[in-house]
Amino acid sequence: MLRISDFASQALMGFSAPSLLPLAALAAIPVVIHILSRLRLKRADFPSLLLLTTAKRERFSWLRLKELLLLVFRTLALLSLLLSLSRPFVRHRLPGLGRANDLIVVIDDSYSMSKPSQWQQALAVARELLTSLGPGRRAALLLASQSEGSDYSPLSTPSSLLAVLDSLKPSSTGAILEPALKRAVELAKPAHAEVVVVTDLQARAIPSDWQPPPDVPVFLAGAETPDDENTGVTRLFTEDRFPVAGRATRIKADFANYGPRPVTRTAVLVVDNHREEQAVAIKPHSSATVTFETALVDSGYHVARVDLRGDSLEADNSRWLAIYQPRRLSVLVVESPAVPAKYLVDALGSDSSSVFSLTTIAAAEFGRYDPRRFATVVVTDAAALSRPDWTRLGFFLQSGGSALVMFGSPPADSALLAGRIRFRGSSRPAGFVSVASVDTTHPILEIMKAADLSAARFFSHARLDPVGARVPARLSDGEPLMLDAEDGRLVVWSFTVLPGSTDLVFKAAFVPLLHRTLLYLASAELKSEYVVGDTIRATVEGSGPVAVATPDGRRVETPEPGPGRPEVVLARTGQPGIYRVADQPYAVNVLASEGNLTQASADALKKQGYQFLSTSVHRQSSDLSPLLLWLAALAFAAELLLLAV
């Protein structure tokens, strides 16, 4: 931490209310009155007074001295009172004087501060700051994890906040300081208060693109760790992104070593009734991945947890995963006479070994089926849907459903999914176009390469506007081949599955592309991994009471009306672990990046406008107002004594 010498360049004295400083000129009123009264006196000699020339002059000398002393004491008393209104202070601690300004204390309560000794140090710093305030000063206490979506904390007496400090605990969030800093500054401006942030100076927590305003001093008080060593679980996932029952699925975990030395830790996997331990060695500032031997085969929901032993920061030593392995996924296939579903059905398979259970209907019958009964919907020909069909499909997506839509000839309704897709016409190139780029970071395409699709030729395709959607693949003419919209609930192919449109149906890449697309869409409704602070919206059947289990206990919730089906809303999850709504588990984990304890550069923070507060000297200013009030009282008392003499 920096020392008090960091403030040597600042003025030694200042005023918290400088606008009232001109009132100090009124202290000259007694002097002006005295001078004016002296000017009005006229000297006149009376013969009868000549008899007194021999009288002693000591009495006259004492009266003149008394007048001068009264003038001094009156001026001093008035000057002290008027100066105290401007709240003067000196930028050093003086014995017996409290802090000069009101104070806004921001405590970084993210889980990087959760080491017991470090958290107690942070509370001790905050406690000393509050007790350092002078008489009549006010304070406010803000927490980084509670800075969003709540009202400003009002300024109150420091004694009322000291009781709150004892009840505070570090949160499980990865909250950054920017929202709390902005709130603190807005609260400090009208009160001419100072802002002090008690933090571990973690680099990711302090905003690099925000600067304290010049009229509000923002101090950083460090509650630092002895070092920045930490090892944590950063990710827990299945080896196959889209697990299905009957196919062995192994669990993998990523671990990160943020420190400067190599470490060896023990990783413990607990899944269902199985337990497995593995040693993991991680080099400095690097990561490692462990594949556990335990495999999941059975259908249904599974819950897995990985614990890391031997690390001091406990918050990121555990991670949970909720897994759903379907036995069968029901798929509604909507075909048209122009684009039958023959090639699609052949690729998905219709035997008992297939994970997909297909229901194929004509586009004219779509209005008679409830798409919510299916894991996903496939539309082989967008042109075959009428406006009511598009409205029905849009409502299905809004209620949490998913769909794969293929485009061939121009659709009769150009509005389509209420702006989700924008059709710009058809393209029939001279010859063909091919796949030019593939985003292998997309879940559908992550196991595929551009070469897997580049052999396919496309003889006709639709020209689509992404409208904010992700484009996982593009054709050689620059047009999108695939679109991913609605948070993974809508995938659009700009071609139909017919040999006249593309020979992809005869390529080896077609089957895995189709399978992974449908598995991706089906998994969108089953999102089960969240970060602490997220809101879980779980759709349920019926509007009756639903049993909910959280890391804090069990309770019964009444579903709320949802866009399509009733839903149970768990707002702002506060603890990591498994949350269950009815029988469906949801995994809530800490933000992995918060485990990186690397500190921000002090020089960079100074350039941004932050000031540093030494942990050994927290009263960086002393309020002179009490001293001036005492001085005024003494001056008035001295005046009364003189008048009595």
BAMAR-913446 format. One line per field, with one value per residue (C-alpha): residue number from 1; residue in one letter; chain; x, y, z. Coordinates in nm, 2 decimals. Layout:
% residues N
seq: [NUM ...]
type: [a ...]
mol: [A ...]
u: [X ...]
v: [Y ...]
w: [Z ...]
//
This chain:
% residues 645
seq: [1 2 3 4 5 6 7 8 9 10 11 12 13 14 15 16 17 18 19 20 21 22 23 24 25 26 27 28 29 30 31 32 33 34 35 36 37 38 39 40 41 42 43 44 45 46 47 48 49 50 51 52 53 54 55 56 57 58 59 60 61 62 63 64 65 66 67 68 69 70 71 72 73 74 75 76 77 78 79 80 81 82 83 84 85 86 87 88 89 90 91 92 93 94 95 96 97 98 99 100 101 102 103 104 105 106 107 108 109 110 111 112 113 114 115 116 117 118 119 120 121 122 123 124 125 126 127 128 129 130 131 132 133 134 135 136 137 138 139 140 141 142 143 144 145 146 147 148 149 150 151 152 153 154 155 156 157 158 159 160 161 162 163 164 165 166 167 168 169 170 171 172 173 174 175 176 177 178 179 180 181 182 183 184 185 186 187 188 189 190 191 192 193 194 195 196 197 198 199 200 201 202 203 204 205 206 207 208 209 210 211 212 213 214 215 216 217 218 219 220 221 222 223 224 225 226 227 228 229 230 231 232 233 234 235 236 237 238 239 240 241 242 243 244 245 246 247 248 249 250 251 252 253 254 255 256 257 258 259 260 261 262 263 264 265 266 267 268 269 270 271 272 273 274 275 276 277 278 279 280 281 282 283 284 285 286 287 288 289 290 291 292 293 294 295 296 297 298 299 300 301 302 303 304 305 306 307 308 309 310 311 312 313 314 315 316 317 318 319 320 321 322 323 324 325 326 327 328 329 330 331 332 333 334 335 336 337 338 339 340 341 342 343 344 345 346 347 348 349 350 351 352 353 354 355 356 357 358 359 360 361 362 363 364 365 366 367 368 369 370 371 372 373 374 375 376 377 378 379 380 381 382 383 384 385 386 387 388 389 390 391 392 393 394 395 396 397 398 399 400 401 402 403 404 405 406 407 408 409 410 411 412 413 414 415 416 417 418 419 420 421 422 423 424 425 426 427 428 429 430 431 432 433 434 435 436 437 438 439 440 441 442 443 444 445 446 447 448 449 450 451 452 453 454 455 456 457 458 459 460 461 462 463 464 465 466 467 468 469 470 471 472 473 474 475 476 477 478 479 480 481 482 483 484 485 486 487 488 489 490 491 492 493 494 495 496 497 498 499 500 501 502 503 504 505 506 507 508 509 510 511 512 513 514 515 516 517 518 519 520 521 522 523 524 525 526 527 528 529 530 531 532 533 534 535 536 537 538 539 540 541 542 543 544 545 546 547 548 549 550 551 552 553 554 555 556 557 558 559 560 561 562 563 564 565 566 567 568 569 570 571 572 573 574 575 576 577 578 579 580 581 582 583 584 585 586 587 588 589 590 591 592 593 594 595 596 597 598 599 600 601 602 603 604 605 606 607 608 609 610 611 612 613 614 615 616 617 618 619 620 621 622 623 624 625 626 627 628 629 630 631 632 633 634 635 636 637 638 639 640 641 642 643 644 645]
type: [m l r i s d f a s q a l m g f s a p s l l p l a a l a a i p v v i h i l s r l r l k r a d f p s l l l l t t a k r e r f s w l r l k e l l l l v f r t l a l l s l l l s l s r p f v r h r l p g l g r a n d l i v v i d d s y s m s k p s q w q q a l a v a r e l l t s l g p g r r a a l l l a s q s e g s d y s p l s t p s s l l a v l d s l k p s s t g a i l e p a l k r a v e l a k p a h a e v v v v t d l q a r a i p s d w q p p p d v p v f l a g a e t p d d e n t g v t r l f t e d r f p v a g r a t r i k a d f a n y g p r p v t r t a v l v v d n h r e e q a v a i k p h s s a t v t f e t a l v d s g y h v a r v d l r g d s l e a d n s r w l a i y q p r r l s v l v v e s p a v p a k y l v d a l g s d s s s v f s l t t i a a a e f g r y d p r r f a t v v v t d a a a l s r p d w t r l g f f l q s g g s a l v m f g s p p a d s a l l a g r i r f r g s s r p a g f v s v a s v d t t h p i l e i m k a a d l s a a r f f s h a r l d p v g a r v p a r l s d g e p l m l d a e d g r l v v w s f t v l p g s t d l v f k a a f v p l l h r t l l y l a s a e l k s e y v v g d t i r a t v e g s g p v a v a t p d g r r v e t p e p g p g r p e v v l a r t g q p g i y r v a d q p y a v n v l a s e g n l t q a s a d a l k k q g y q f l s t s v h r q s s d l s p l l l w l a a l a f a a e l l l l a v]
mol: [A A A A A A A A A A A A A A A A A A A A A A A A A A A A A A A A A A A A A A A A A A A A A A A A A A A A A A A A A A A A A A A A A A A A A A A A A A A A A A A A A A A A A A A A A A A A A A A A A A A A A A A A A A A A A A A A A A A A A A A A A A A A A A A A A A A A A A A A A A A A A A A A A A A A A A A A A A A A A A A A A A A A A A A A A A A A A A A A A A A A A A A A A A A A A A A A A A A A A A A A A A A A A A A A A A A A A A A A A A A A A A A A A A A A A A A A A A A A A A A A A A A A A A A A A A A A A A A A A A A A A A A A A A A A A A A A A A A A A A A A A A A A A A A A A A A A A A A A A A A A A A A A A A A A A A A A A A A A A A A A A A A A A A A A A A A A A A A A A A A A A A A A A A A A A A A A A A A A A A A A A A A A A A A A A A A A A A A A A A A A A A A A A A A A A A A A A A A A A A A A A A A A A A A A A A A A A A A A A A A A A A A A A A A A A A A A A A A A A A A A A A A A A A A A A A A A A A A A A A A A A A A A A A A A A A A A A A A A A A A A A A A A A A A A A A A A A A A A A A A A A A A A A A A A A A A A A A A A A A A A A A A A A A A A A A A A A A A A A A A A A A A A A A A A A A A A A A A A A A A A A A A A A A A A A A A A A A A A A A A A A A A A A A A A A A A A A A A A A A A A A A A A A A A A A A A A A A A A A A A A A A A A A A A A A A A A A A A A A A A A A A A A A]
u: [0.00 0.10 0.17 0.07 0.35 0.15 -0.05 0.25 0.16 -0.18 -0.26 -0.21 -0.55 -0.88 -1.25 -1.54 -1.79 -1.57 -1.88 -1.94 -1.59 -1.66 -1.89 -1.57 -1.54 -1.83 -1.59 -1.46 -1.78 -1.67 -1.35 -1.55 -1.79 -1.50 -1.33 -1.65 -1.72 -1.38 -1.42 -1.74 -1.57 -1.47 -1.21 -1.31 -1.12 -1.32 -1.15 -1.30 -1.13 -0.79 -0.81 -0.78 -0.45 -0.27 -0.49 -0.32 -0.36 -0.35 -0.73 -0.74 -0.47 -0.67 -0.99 -0.82 -0.66 -1.00 -1.16 -0.89 -0.92 -1.30 -1.25 -1.01 -1.22 -1.54 -1.36 -1.20 -1.53 -1.72 -1.44 -1.42 -1.79 -1.80 -1.50 -1.65 -1.94 -1.70 -1.57 -1.20 -0.96 -0.60 -0.47 -0.30 -0.42 -0.42 -0.47 -0.83 -0.97 -1.20 -1.22 -1.33 -1.58 -1.88 -1.77 -1.90 -1.74 -1.76 -1.67 -1.56 -1.75 -1.68 -1.56 -1.20 -1.21 -1.35 -1.03 -1.11 -0.81 -0.85 -1.22 -1.16 -0.89 -1.14 -1.40 -1.13 -1.04 -1.40 -1.46 -1.16 -1.28 -1.62 -1.48 -1.24 -1.53 -1.56 -1.86 -2.17 -2.03 -2.24 -2.15 -2.30 -2.20 -2.22 -2.15 -2.02 -2.25 -2.57 -2.49 -2.73 -3.11 -3.14 -3.19 -2.90 -2.80 -2.88 -2.62 -2.65 -2.46 -2.14 -2.25 -2.55 -2.32 -2.08 -2.35 -2.41 -2.04 -2.05 -2.32 -2.15 -2.01 -1.84 -2.07 -2.03 -2.05 -1.78 -1.91 -1.70 -1.67 -1.78 -2.16 -2.08 -1.83 -2.08 -2.34 -2.10 -1.99 -2.36 -2.42 -2.11 -2.14 -2.43 -2.28 -1.92 -1.82 -1.52 -1.54 -1.32 -1.32 -1.20 -1.08 -0.81 -0.72 -0.80 -0.74 -1.07 -1.28 -1.15 -1.28 -1.00 -1.23 -1.38 -1.22 -1.32 -1.46 -1.23 -1.48 -1.51 -1.19 -1.20 -0.95 -0.85 -0.78 -0.62 -0.71 -0.45 -0.37 -0.01 0.02 -0.19 -0.18 -0.50 -0.61 -0.97 -1.22 -1.31 -1.53 -1.72 -1.87 -1.95 -1.71 -2.00 -2.17 -2.50 -2.52 -2.78 -2.88 -2.72 -2.40 -2.13 -2.07 -1.76 -1.72 -1.43 -1.31 -1.08 -0.86 -0.66 -0.34 -0.33 -0.02 0.36 0.44 0.35 0.09 -0.05 -0.40 -0.65 -0.97 -1.27 -1.57 -1.90 -2.18 -2.49 -2.36 -2.01 -1.69 -1.36 -1.03 -0.75 -0.43 -0.39 -0.06 -0.08 0.21 0.23 -0.03 -0.17 -0.46 -0.52 -0.80 -0.89 -1.11 -1.27 -1.33 -1.68 -1.93 -2.30 -2.52 -2.87 -3.13 -3.27 -3.12 -2.78 -2.59 -2.22 -1.98 -1.60 -1.41 -1.05 -0.86 -0.57 -0.65 -0.71 -0.97 -1.27 -1.53 -1.39 -1.28 -1.62 -1.83 -2.16 -2.31 -2.67 -2.69 -2.99 -2.95 -3.26 -3.37 -3.58 -3.63 -3.97 -3.94 -4.22 -4.13 -4.34 -4.31 -4.46 -4.53 -4.25 -4.00 -4.08 -3.89 -3.75 -3.38 -3.43 -3.61 -3.35 -3.07 -3.24 -3.33 -3.67 -3.57 -3.57 -3.20 -3.24 -3.26 -3.51 -3.88 -4.02 -4.38 -4.41 -4.70 -4.80 -4.77 -5.15 -5.19 -4.95 -5.24 -5.38 -5.07 -4.94 -4.56 -4.51 -4.55 -4.22 -3.86 -3.81 -3.98 -3.83 -3.99 -3.86 -4.00 -4.06 -4.27 -4.53 -4.62 -4.91 -4.92 -5.11 -4.85 -4.57 -4.76 -4.80 -4.43 -4.33 -4.54 -4.38 -4.03 -4.14 -4.26 -3.92 -3.95 -3.70 -3.71 -3.50 -3.64 -3.52 -3.57 -3.62 -3.86 -3.98 -4.23 -4.58 -4.56 -4.25 -4.31 -4.21 -4.13 -4.21 -3.87 -3.67 -3.58 -3.56 -3.59 -3.41 -3.48 -3.35 -3.01 -2.95 -2.58 -2.43 -2.31 -2.29 -2.15 -1.97 -1.90 -1.64 -1.62 -1.72 -1.73 -1.60 -1.66 -2.03 -2.16 -2.31 -1.99 -1.72 -1.64 -1.64 -1.40 -1.44 -1.32 -1.61 -1.86 -1.66 -1.71 -2.08 -2.22 -2.52 -2.72 -2.98 -3.02 -3.21 -3.06 -3.12 -3.05 -2.91 -3.10 -2.86 -2.84 -2.51 -2.38 -2.20 -2.13 -2.12 -2.12 -1.86 -2.08 -2.08 -2.44 -2.52 -2.55 -2.68 -2.83 -2.85 -3.11 -3.33 -3.06 -3.01 -3.38 -3.40 -3.16 -3.22 -3.07 -3.07 -3.13 -3.37 -3.27 -3.32 -3.07 -3.19 -3.08 -2.76 -2.57 -2.49 -2.75 -2.51 -2.21 -2.08 -2.11 -2.49 -2.59 -2.37 -2.47 -2.84 -2.81 -2.61 -2.84 -3.14 -2.96 -2.85 -3.20 -3.34 -3.08 -3.19 -3.50 -3.29 -3.05 -2.93 -2.61 -2.61 -2.38 -2.44 -2.67 -2.86 -3.23 -3.36 -3.69 -3.81 -4.12 -4.36 -4.67 -4.98 -5.02 -5.03 -4.76 -4.42 -4.15 -3.82 -3.49 -3.20 -2.86 -3.04 -3.33 -3.66 -3.97 -4.29 -4.34 -4.65 -4.58 -4.61 -4.78 -4.51 -4.51 -4.62 -4.63 -4.63 -4.29 -4.12 -3.88 -3.58 -3.45 -3.09 -2.95 -2.72 -2.53 -2.36 -2.49 -2.78 -3.13 -3.42 -3.76 -3.99 -3.76 -3.54 -3.19 -3.02 -2.65 -2.54 -2.17 -1.94 -1.79 -1.46 -1.26 -1.31 -1.06 -0.77 -0.63 -0.39 -0.38 -0.40 -0.10 -0.07 0.08 -0.21 -0.46 -0.29 -0.31 -0.68 -0.73 -0.75 -0.58 -0.45 -0.51 -0.25 -0.39 -0.19 -0.32 -0.68 -0.76 -0.60 -0.77 -0.86 -1.17 -1.09 -1.45 -1.47 -1.15 -1.29 -1.61 -1.41 -1.21 -1.53 -1.67 -1.35 -1.35 -1.71 -1.62 -1.33 -1.55 -1.80 -1.52 -1.39 -1.73 -1.77 -1.45]
v: [0.00 0.36 0.58 0.92 1.07 1.01 1.32 1.55 1.73 1.82 2.15 2.12 2.28 2.29 2.37 2.12 2.41 2.67 2.86 2.98 3.10 3.47 3.49 3.51 3.87 3.96 3.91 4.26 4.41 4.48 4.64 4.86 4.96 5.05 5.26 5.45 5.52 5.66 5.89 6.04 6.15 6.52 6.64 6.95 7.11 7.23 7.47 7.29 6.97 7.13 7.06 6.69 6.71 6.57 6.26 5.93 5.79 5.42 5.40 5.54 5.30 5.00 5.11 5.15 4.80 4.66 4.80 4.66 4.31 4.32 4.41 4.12 3.86 3.97 3.96 3.62 3.47 3.59 3.48 3.13 3.08 3.20 2.99 2.68 2.71 2.65 2.33 2.38 2.08 2.00 1.70 1.53 1.36 1.58 1.43 1.46 1.57 1.35 1.31 1.64 1.51 1.29 0.95 0.68 0.35 0.09 -0.27 -0.52 -0.83 -1.04 -1.40 -1.30 -1.13 -1.44 -1.56 -1.52 -1.32 -1.09 -1.03 -0.95 -0.70 -0.54 -0.50 -0.36 -0.10 0.00 0.01 0.24 0.47 0.51 0.58 0.84 1.07 1.40 1.51 1.56 1.38 1.12 0.81 0.55 0.19 0.03 -0.33 -0.42 -0.72 -0.51 -0.21 -0.29 -0.25 -0.10 0.25 0.46 0.39 0.71 0.90 0.81 0.83 0.62 0.44 0.29 0.15 0.00 -0.25 -0.34 -0.43 -0.71 -0.89 -0.86 -1.17 -1.20 -1.29 -1.56 -1.32 -1.19 -0.84 -0.56 -0.22 0.01 0.01 0.07 0.34 0.53 0.51 0.62 0.92 1.03 1.00 1.19 1.49 1.68 1.60 1.70 1.35 1.14 0.79 0.51 0.17 -0.12 -0.38 -0.64 -0.43 -0.72 -0.61 -0.74 -0.56 -0.21 -0.05 0.06 0.29 0.49 0.78 0.94 1.29 1.58 1.71 1.38 1.22 0.84 0.66 0.29 0.12 -0.22 -0.54 -0.74 -1.10 -1.21 -1.33 -1.38 -1.76 -1.94 -2.26 -2.31 -2.51 -2.31 -2.54 -2.87 -3.03 -3.35 -3.49 -3.49 -3.16 -3.33 -3.64 -3.90 -4.22 -4.54 -4.37 -4.35 -3.99 -3.89 -3.58 -3.34 -3.05 -2.75 -2.62 -2.30 -2.21 -1.83 -1.82 -1.80 -2.15 -2.50 -2.68 -3.03 -3.07 -3.35 -3.33 -3.53 -3.60 -3.70 -3.79 -3.98 -4.25 -4.26 -4.10 -4.06 -3.89 -3.78 -3.58 -3.28 -3.10 -2.74 -2.52 -2.16 -1.92 -2.21 -2.45 -2.83 -3.05 -3.38 -3.65 -3.87 -4.24 -4.24 -4.26 -4.18 -4.41 -4.40 -4.16 -3.88 -3.60 -3.64 -3.41 -3.39 -3.20 -3.15 -3.04 -2.92 -3.00 -2.81 -2.46 -2.16 -1.97 -2.21 -2.03 -2.15 -2.50 -2.65 -2.66 -2.83 -2.96 -3.06 -3.31 -3.44 -3.75 -3.80 -4.15 -4.01 -3.66 -3.60 -3.39 -3.25 -3.24 -3.00 -3.08 -2.95 -3.12 -2.91 -3.01 -3.35 -3.47 -3.79 -3.71 -3.56 -3.87 -4.10 -3.90 -3.89 -4.26 -4.40 -4.72 -4.78 -4.71 -4.35 -4.08 -3.89 -3.98 -3.82 -3.70 -3.59 -3.38 -3.16 -2.79 -2.76 -2.96 -2.75 -2.56 -2.88 -2.97 -2.82 -2.77 -2.75 -3.13 -3.17 -3.11 -2.91 -2.84 -2.88 -2.68 -2.82 -2.53 -2.19 -2.09 -2.35 -2.17 -1.92 -1.61 -1.78 -2.06 -1.81 -1.65 -1.99 -2.07 -1.74 -1.79 -2.14 -1.98 -1.71 -1.97 -2.15 -2.38 -2.42 -2.48 -2.54 -2.35 -2.42 -2.17 -2.26 -2.07 -1.72 -1.74 -1.59 -1.39 -1.17 -1.06 -1.41 -1.45 -1.09 -0.96 -1.26 -1.35 -1.11 -1.27 -1.07 -1.29 -1.61 -1.67 -1.92 -1.87 -1.97 -2.31 -2.33 -2.18 -2.36 -2.31 -2.04 -2.00 -2.21 -2.08 -2.39 -2.22 -2.27 -2.58 -2.73 -2.70 -2.74 -3.09 -3.01 -2.83 -2.61 -2.90 -3.12 -2.88 -2.73 -3.03 -2.96 -2.76 -2.53 -2.47 -2.23 -2.06 -1.79 -1.45 -1.38 -1.08 -1.19 -0.92 -0.95 -1.33 -1.52 -1.65 -1.99 -2.05 -1.84 -1.93 -1.82 -1.54 -1.39 -1.49 -1.67 -2.05 -2.08 -1.84 -1.88 -1.66 -1.63 -1.74 -2.08 -2.15 -2.08 -2.21 -2.12 -2.29 -2.09 -2.40 -2.70 -3.06 -3.15 -3.26 -2.98 -2.73 -2.89 -3.21 -3.19 -3.46 -3.70 -3.59 -3.75 -3.42 -3.40 -3.65 -3.51 -3.15 -3.24 -3.44 -3.18 -2.90 -3.08 -3.18 -2.82 -2.69 -2.95 -2.85 -2.48 -2.55 -2.75 -2.48 -2.58 -2.39 -2.05 -1.80 -1.67 -1.37 -1.51 -1.55 -1.90 -1.92 -2.28 -2.37 -2.61 -2.80 -2.65 -2.36 -2.55 -2.51 -2.64 -2.78 -2.59 -2.69 -2.45 -2.46 -2.25 -2.49 -2.61 -2.42 -2.42 -2.16 -2.06 -2.04 -1.72 -1.68 -1.72 -1.63 -1.98 -2.19 -2.12 -2.07 -2.06 -1.76 -1.78 -1.43 -1.34 -1.67 -1.60 -1.92 -2.18 -2.53 -2.73 -2.57 -2.80 -2.70 -3.00 -3.28 -3.07 -2.96 -2.64 -2.58 -2.24 -2.17 -1.89 -1.67 -1.85 -1.54 -1.39 -1.65 -1.47 -1.26 -1.06 -0.70 -0.38 -0.17 0.11 0.35 0.28 0.35 0.67 0.79 0.71 0.95 0.72 0.80 0.55 0.53 0.37 0.09 0.22 0.58 0.61 0.96 1.14 1.47 1.64 1.85 2.20 2.29 2.15 2.34 2.67 2.62 2.57 2.88 3.09 2.96 3.06 3.40 3.47 3.35 3.58 3.87 3.80 3.80 4.13 4.29 4.17 4.33]
w: [0.00 -0.05 0.25 0.38 0.18 -0.13 -0.04 0.00 -0.32 -0.19 -0.01 0.37 0.44 0.27 0.32 0.29 0.23 0.05 -0.07 0.29 0.34 0.23 0.54 0.75 0.64 0.87 1.16 1.08 1.20 1.56 1.43 1.19 1.47 1.70 1.44 1.35 1.72 1.76 1.47 1.61 1.94 1.96 2.21 2.41 2.70 3.00 3.25 3.54 3.44 3.47 3.84 3.76 3.57 3.87 3.90 3.83 3.48 3.56 3.56 3.20 3.08 3.21 3.05 2.71 2.75 2.84 2.53 2.31 2.47 2.43 2.06 2.01 2.19 2.00 1.67 1.75 1.86 1.55 1.32 1.47 1.44 1.08 0.98 1.13 0.89 0.60 0.77 0.75 0.77 0.75 0.55 0.85 1.15 1.46 1.81 1.93 1.60 1.38 1.00 0.83 0.57 0.55 0.43 0.19 0.26 -0.02 0.08 -0.19 -0.07 -0.38 -0.30 -0.37 -0.03 0.15 0.31 0.68 0.78 0.48 0.54 0.91 0.80 0.56 0.84 1.07 0.81 0.76 1.14 1.19 0.91 1.07 1.41 1.27 1.18 1.36 1.56 1.35 1.05 0.86 0.67 0.43 0.37 0.03 -0.07 -0.42 -0.45 -0.37 -0.58 -0.87 -0.86 -0.51 -0.37 -0.25 0.11 0.31 0.50 0.87 1.20 1.21 1.52 1.34 1.07 1.32 1.43 1.06 1.01 1.26 1.05 0.71 0.54 0.20 -0.08 -0.35 -0.63 -0.87 -0.84 -0.99 -0.83 -1.11 -1.02 -0.65 -0.73 -0.95 -0.68 -0.41 -0.62 -0.68 -0.31 -0.22 -0.45 -0.27 0.07 -0.02 0.11 0.05 -0.09 0.05 -0.12 0.10 -0.16 -0.24 -0.55 -0.78 -1.14 -1.28 -1.01 -1.06 -1.38 -1.62 -1.82 -1.54 -1.36 -1.03 -1.08 -0.98 -0.72 -0.53 -0.38 -0.41 -0.19 -0.22 0.12 0.06 0.24 0.06 0.06 0.14 -0.22 -0.53 -0.52 -0.59 -0.77 -0.86 -1.07 -1.37 -1.56 -1.52 -1.83 -2.02 -2.27 -2.52 -2.53 -2.61 -2.40 -2.47 -2.28 -2.38 -2.48 -2.21 -2.12 -1.92 -1.71 -1.75 -1.54 -1.60 -1.33 -1.32 -1.13 -1.10 -0.88 -0.97 -0.85 -0.97 -0.76 -0.72 -0.59 -0.54 -0.75 -0.62 -0.84 -0.69 -0.93 -0.83 -0.60 -0.75 -0.61 -0.79 -0.70 -0.92 -0.87 -1.09 -1.14 -1.28 -1.39 -1.29 -1.45 -1.66 -1.66 -1.68 -1.78 -1.61 -1.76 -1.50 -1.56 -1.42 -1.71 -1.72 -1.92 -1.77 -1.89 -1.68 -1.47 -1.31 -1.07 -1.05 -0.82 -0.83 -0.52 -0.51 -0.20 -0.05 -0.16 0.08 -0.12 -0.07 -0.29 -0.62 -0.49 -0.58 -0.90 -0.98 -1.30 -1.39 -1.67 -1.86 -2.08 -2.28 -2.39 -2.67 -2.81 -2.97 -3.29 -3.49 -3.86 -4.07 -4.44 -4.77 -5.11 -5.25 -4.99 -4.84 -4.53 -4.69 -4.66 -4.32 -4.19 -4.33 -4.16 -3.83 -3.83 -3.74 -3.56 -3.19 -3.15 -3.26 -3.00 -3.21 -3.21 -3.53 -3.59 -3.95 -4.06 -4.36 -4.32 -4.36 -4.04 -3.82 -3.66 -3.52 -3.32 -3.00 -3.05 -2.68 -2.66 -2.86 -2.78 -3.10 -3.44 -3.79 -4.08 -4.41 -4.62 -4.48 -4.78 -4.68 -4.36 -4.35 -4.13 -3.85 -3.86 -3.82 -3.53 -3.37 -3.42 -3.28 -2.97 -2.93 -2.94 -2.69 -2.45 -2.45 -2.75 -3.03 -3.41 -3.72 -4.02 -4.38 -4.66 -5.03 -5.25 -5.13 -4.85 -4.90 -4.58 -4.58 -4.22 -4.10 -3.73 -3.63 -3.74 -3.62 -3.98 -4.27 -4.62 -4.89 -5.18 -5.34 -5.51 -5.79 -5.89 -6.22 -6.12 -5.74 -5.42 -5.14 -4.77 -4.72 -4.34 -4.04 -3.68 -3.49 -3.16 -3.21 -3.03 -3.34 -3.54 -3.28 -3.39 -3.75 -3.98 -4.28 -4.49 -4.37 -4.53 -4.81 -5.04 -5.05 -5.33 -5.30 -5.62 -5.47 -5.14 -4.97 -4.89 -4.53 -4.30 -3.97 -3.78 -3.48 -3.50 -3.49 -3.83 -3.76 -4.14 -4.46 -4.82 -5.08 -5.20 -4.85 -4.77 -4.44 -4.46 -4.10 -3.85 -3.47 -3.30 -3.00 -2.76 -2.93 -2.97 -3.35 -3.61 -3.97 -4.28 -4.60 -4.80 -4.82 -4.78 -5.15 -5.41 -5.63 -5.37 -5.24 -5.26 -4.89 -4.84 -5.00 -4.79 -4.47 -4.29 -4.33 -4.06 -3.78 -3.88 -3.86 -3.54 -3.36 -3.47 -3.32 -3.01 -2.97 -3.01 -2.77 -2.51 -2.52 -2.31 -2.07 -1.97 -1.62 -1.55 -1.40 -1.22 -0.87 -0.90 -1.21 -1.21 -1.27 -1.46 -1.46 -1.66 -1.48 -1.56 -1.40 -1.17 -0.84 -0.56 -0.66 -0.42 -0.45 -0.29 -0.27 -0.08 0.19 0.24 0.11 0.04 -0.17 -0.45 -0.65 -1.02 -1.21 -1.55 -1.81 -2.18 -2.27 -1.96 -1.58 -1.44 -1.10 -1.07 -0.84 -0.84 -0.78 -0.67 -0.38 -0.31 -0.53 -0.54 -0.68 -0.70 -0.77 -0.90 -0.88 -1.01 -1.24 -1.11 -1.19 -1.12 -0.99 -0.97 -0.88 -1.15 -1.23 -1.33 -0.98 -0.86 -1.04 -0.76 -0.98 -0.85 -1.05 -1.09 -0.84 -1.10 -1.34 -1.07 -0.97 -1.33 -1.34 -1.05 -0.75 -0.43 -0.18 0.19 0.41 0.63 0.92 0.90 0.79 0.92 0.63 0.73 1.06 1.11 1.25 1.31 1.67 1.75 1.62 1.81 2.13 2.05 2.00 2.33 2.51 2.35 2.46 2.81 2.82 2.71 2.99 3.24 3.12 3.13 3.49 3.60]
//
